[in-house]
């Protein structure tokens, strides 16, 4: 099968969409399929040589025409207005992966036109596509229509427990330093724990526009000696850092569409605490500890509980590791392949 995978964002951009697109493309190639990744992210030519599939960046309409001539199926992760005409003209089946929620179209009494276009795409134009996939039941429920399948995002096999790793902290955070990721809530919770006589260490891995502000916040809260800041990590370094974490916290302020970091941590055998709304709470339900989004008091209670009860932590580590098996590249990648093959055989039944 020849698969054309469009990923609006791709490496060197760091984030869930580039990582998931890479994981899927890599697995499909390993299964003997021909995959071409097309992205709107520019990069130097030498950066493409590290992949075992071709990467076409910032294609023109003419480039799409040539590419789709030999493609069996078009898979798009996210929303794209720019390339939709070329896809529809090609007559090839389109599989649309919905990785995020559709935002509100009105904000401060002003119409958010990009959000309105997304809604039109998802609910009016995109039913023309072959099939729709949602990365969680939370995303499916929020978008509402059209009908589709829920297939979670996959996690690379490199995320696994490592032997003889020394635990370097009580808690760790991995992610962007943006308001939606909730680092401010985590810092407040750490301060609340301190007030209750529980002094924990916290390592934060990531970068973003709020890094300096949150470093200042740690000083203001009087917890700066408990906190260490590190840059983004990838590959083996990230796996080692997750293994060296006591407990991984994903304190997102917003409702995560799925929560890839939580699954990566569970695959490394780590207990996870995460905010309960959206896809993150869905993934962690029954397998991790959750708290109300933005509620530092509740987060502090979870932190104290998991650190004070070794049996609880061990149980969460075991359950989380079992849960992570549902997100392997083979499990998720095969679900997509079955969907593609089913549509190509019976396009009107999907």
Steps between C-alpha positions, in 0.01 A plus 500: 500500500622852421408737781525877483510638856451873538627643829467878522780498757801273479857488628693710589184629674463336843153387594241225498393528136853470353584211732182306429532555124856367511401198709216403267701554181795303636280207602318485168833494316616214723186311394603528135290797391626804309449819699561862407469764770394844378532795735473878509806517729815613314837347581850455363538216249739307723234471771293277274777242458440362852159357406433171326227661291502808272392834649360767269490847650277793402367342178341692214170402338696347212707294745184363655367402158810291426517352850137392519505337158660188651351520850231258617384704796547848649533522877488846656588560864328828581312758298622633169329756280802563282516153347139386511422594137788287370385205710140518386597542134722192523198284574706297751344398832578731791538381858473796734659474844359754747784558752358805681174663602324761291530831688218744566424723201424810709745663739459847652204566269716441193463217253805277482500427129760223513290318758189548287681349201605203712138441596390520138774257404413252773123513472420600144784441254685212661211250487615472138807321638516124513513462876562692819718405794499669842797464736270465803134474590533850647594646160225301329241630746611862473500506120172312486496405132564337260498146634834325516730269692698569815863394461744624761843638415787248507809514720846399375640167618808678635290603803559210735629430851879514524692292754728649764376858456548721805192708591605867492189679625166462670304638206570593138323698228558467124349751259475851364523799729164635386201596718290209370751249642433611859851534641376788718252259663779250562723762663215614723432139599866450585484807726184366668679171567784697660255685722375161619850386586558297183807634319527335159739546209372576152680482164341677203602420142389738227510846355252771410405867536405469868824338617649816653170595662461162664860498618422830669179352639699217661710761679194693610344182639821420688558165326787594268743265680263209438469558125739430213443609140618311194456543122288279277632147459440249222580138429707303748564806720126549548447132579778511760360815659154347527644186656687717750179674609335409827151584377404680177248785525299629204316799651339637183281804548304423184326175407769300324375329183677180612815550707787329319756580772293315758505182291874536434557523876278198571689304233816577701335350808423832670202595713323800346294784646300697245211743465169324460322679216518400135697219344766502773251408768356241263840334457581510872161389634563194714875507427631825649407774745295796379400840635279785387672711234670801658430390859835523680353379831376177345828449316692546826279236664580256220872573526506444875292185473713333233829588672376390842368162387761282323244225438271746321785623285606146411143408411466803274830417331383146424155604380639784292752272332220262404293790368788618280483176302181631339705774330785310334580583134387152394166523682417848371672470162315179416165660581571764237615244245181301553301820449684582175462149362133487597426824322692408187304173476160643595510882475128546555489297821747703708 
